[in-house]
Amino acid sequence: MDHEPPPETPTICCRSNFVFIDRVAMEPMDIVGRTKEDASLPKATMTKIIKEMLPPDVRVARDAQDLIIECCVEFINLISSESNEVCNKEEKRTIAPEHVLKALQDLGFGEYVEEVYAAYEQHKLETVDTVKTGKWSNVAEMTEEQALAEQQRMFAEARARMNGGATVPKQPDPEPQGPQPPQPSLNT
Amino acid sequence: MKRPGTYSGILSGGISGRTGPHLLPLARIKKIMKKSNDDVKMITGEAPIVFSKACELFIEEITKRAWNITLQGKRRTLCKEDVASAVITTDIFDFLVNLVSDSAKSEESQLTTKA
């Protein structure tokens, strides 16, 4: 009997609960009812997040960590379902961030909305093509604060790109610089 | 895939005080979303990002509430029961009540089988 591979790209799952047939992780039709083990969040990452929230000398029992992870997965399930409902009501076919934010609001997690939205906006800024050269003059659409923040961000990214090599000297001068910030001299 | 620079994480961390942009793997989140509901259609690429942040906030809330309970008990180790209590005492965590009581029940049954 042939097993049809799942339509999406098969992924190699690191959890041993999945059944592998021909290196393809089987969708858990055969693991009916084991909802909490189906797809979970990486333990190490979760542990790190949990520990960051607490004072450094605090210990977290292993079973407590596991429970928090399960709760988080359940949270995603809940918000997903609600987002799906919101999406349906708007007669859209794709779940978009706006639907998720509305879902959070509807389910009582309205306090999260502001921060989540801010993080989303930040992400949008960061993934827009950041090689905006020589556009510091005539940036009439930005306020001074925004321009300054944008500048800081770009310098920071330039620093990050040079990480490991020579560092870019700080340039607080907001005048247009030209294509690249001046490289440290490597003349012999 | 373009990753935000190290320092931009610090810039964005000013809001929540946390470093690092997206700690949770977006692919995993997407997988959970798809499994949550057979009816789920397509998901934009940005939706998992929103989820990632929401999860962080959720973890923060549940961890801190559980930790308060640990402190009330004058302990330094956060244990499962603290998490369960945090869930039970928080209205918006009602959807988790079954989950925590299930795990409590399975623990109980393990204890009774051992006896």
Boltz contact constraints between the chains, C-beta under 6 A:
constraints:
  - contact:
      token1: [A, 38]
      token2: [B, 35]
      max_distance: 6.0
  - contact:
      token1: [A, 39]
      token2: [B, 31]
      max_distance: 6.0
  - contact:
      token1: [A, 39]
      token2: [B, 32]
      max_distance: 6.0
  - contact:
      token1: [A, 39]
      token2: [B, 35]
      max_distance: 6.0
  - contact:
      token1: [A, 41]
      token2: [B, 28]
      max_distance: 6.0
  - contact:
      token1: [A, 45]
      token2: [B, 23]
      max_distance: 6.0
  - contact:
      token1: [A, 49]
      token2: [B, 23]
      max_distance: 6.0
  - contact:
      token1: [A, 49]
      token2: [B, 59]
      max_distance: 6.0
  - contact:
      token1: [A, 50]
      token2: [B, 63]
      max_distance: 6.0
  - contact:
      token1: [A, 53]
      token2: [B, 60]
      max_distance: 6.0
  - contact:
      token1: [A, 53]
      token2: [B, 63]
      max_distance: 6.0
  - contact:
      token1: [A, 54]
      token2: [B, 67]
      max_distance: 6.0
  - contact:
      token1: [A, 58]
      token2: [B, 76]
      max_distance: 6.0
  - contact:
      token1: [A, 59]
      token2: [B, 77]
      max_distance: 6.0
  - contact:
      token1: [A, 60]
      token2: [B, 78]
      max_distance: 6.0
  - contact:
      token1: [A, 61]
      token2: [B, 77]
      max_distance: 6.0
  - contact:
      token1: [A, 61]
      token2: [B, 79]
      max_distance: 6.0
  - contact:
      token1: [A, 63]
      token2: [B, 80]
      max_distance: 6.0
  - contact:
      token1: [A, 64]
      token2: [B, 78]
      max_distance: 6.0
  - contact:
      token1: [A, 64]
      token2: [B, 79]
      max_distance: 6.0
  - contact:
      token1: [A, 64]
      token2: [B, 80]
      max_distance: 6.0
  - contact:
      token1: [A, 64]
      token2: [B, 83]
      max_distance: 6.0
  - contact:
      token1: [A, 67]
      token2: [B, 80]
      max_distance: 6.0
  - contact:
      token1: [A, 67]
      token2: [B, 83]
      max_distance: 6.0
  - contact:
      token1: [A, 68]
      token2: [B, 83]
      max_distance: 6.0
  - contact:
      token1: [A, 71]
      token2: [B, 96]
      max_distance: 6.0
  - contact:
      token1: [A, 72]
      token2: [B, 55]
      max_distance: 6.0
  - contact:
      token1: [A, 72]
      token2: [B, 59]
      max_distance: 6.0
  - contact:
      token1: [A, 73]
      token2: [B, 32]
      max_distance: 6.0
  - contact:
      token1: [A, 74]
      token2: [B, 96]
      max_distance: 6.0
  - contact:
      token1: [A, 74]
      token2: [B, 99]
      max_distance: 6.0
  - contact:
      token1: [A, 75]
      token2: [B, 58]
      max_distance: 6.0
  - contact:
      token1: [A, 76]
      token2: [B, 32]
      max_distance: 6.0
  - contact:
      token1: [A, 77]
      token2: [B, 36]
      max_distance: 6.0
  - contact:
      token1: [A, 78]
      token2: [B, 95]
      max_distance: 6.0
  - contact:
      token1: [A, 80]
      token2: [B, 33]
      max_distance: 6.0
  - contact:
      token1: [A, 80]
      token2: [B, 36]
      max_distance: 6.0
  - contact:
      token1: [A, 81]
      token2: [B, 36]
      max_distance: 6.0
  - contact:
      token1: [A, 81]
      token2: [B, 37]
      max_distance: 6.0
  - contact:
      token1: [A, 84]
      token2: [B, 37]
      max_distance: 6.0
  - contact:
      token1: [A, 84]
      token2: [B, 40]
      max_distance: 6.0
  - contact:
      token1: [A, 93]
      token2: [B, 41]
      max_distance: 6.0
  - contact:
      token1: [A, 94]
      token2: [B, 42]
      max_distance: 6.0
  - contact:
      token1: [A, 94]
      token2: [B, 44]
      max_distance: 6.0
  - contact:
      token1: [A, 95]
      token2: [B, 43]
      max_distance: 6.0
  - contact:
      token1: [A, 95]
      token2: [B, 47]
      max_distance: 6.0
  - contact:
      token1: [A, 96]
      token2: [B, 44]
      max_distance: 6.0
  - contact:
      token1: [A, 97]
      token2: [B, 46]
      max_distance: 6.0
  - contact:
      token1: [A, 97]
      token2: [B, 47]
      max_distance: 6.0
  - contact:
      token1: [A, 97]
      token2: [B, 50]
      max_distance: 6.0
  - contact:
      token1: [A, 100]
      token2: [B, 47]
      max_distance: 6.0
  - contact:
      token1: [A, 100]
      token2: [B, 50]
      max_distance: 6.0
  - contact:
      token1: [A, 108]
      token2: [B, 92]
      max_distance: 6.0
  - contact:
      token1: [A, 112]
      token2: [B, 54]
      max_distance: 6.0
  - contact:
      token1: [A, 112]
      token2: [B, 57]
      max_distance: 6.0
  - contact:
      token1: [A, 115]
      token2: [B, 16]
      max_distance: 6.0
  - contact:
      token1: [A, 116]
      token2: [B, 50]
      max_distance: 6.0
  - contact:
      token1: [A, 116]
      token2: [B, 53]
      max_distance: 6.0
  - contact:
      token1: [A, 116]
      token2: [B, 54]
      max_distance: 6.0
  - contact:
      token1: [A, 118]
      token2: [B, 15]
      max_distance: 6.0
  - contact:
      token1: [A, 119]
      token2: [B, 53]
      max_distance: 6.0
  - contact:
      token1: [A, 120]
      token2: [B, 50]
      max_distance: 6.0
  - contact:
      token1: [A, 122]
      token2: [B, 12]
      max_distance: 6.0
  - contact:
      token1: [A, 123]
      token2: [B, 49]
      max_distance: 6.0
  - contact:
      token1: [A, 126]
      token2: [B, 4]
      max_distance: 6.0
  - contact:
      token1: [A, 153]
      token2: [B, 8]
      max_distance: 6.0
  - contact:
      token1: [A, 153]
      token2: [B, 11]
      max_distance: 6.0
  - contact:
      token1: [A, 156]
      token2: [B, 5]
      max_distance: 6.0
  - contact:
      token1: [A, 156]
      token2: [B, 7]
      max_distance: 6.0
  - contact:
      token1: [A, 156]
      token2: [B, 8]
      max_distance: 6.0
  - contact:
      token1: [A, 157]
      token2: [B, 5]
      max_distance: 6.0
  - contact:
      token1: [A, 160]
      token2: [B, 5]
      max_distance: 6.0
  - contact:
      token1: [A, 160]
      token2: [B, 6]
      max_distance: 6.0
  - contact:
      token1: [A, 160]
      token2: [B, 7]
      max_distance: 6.0
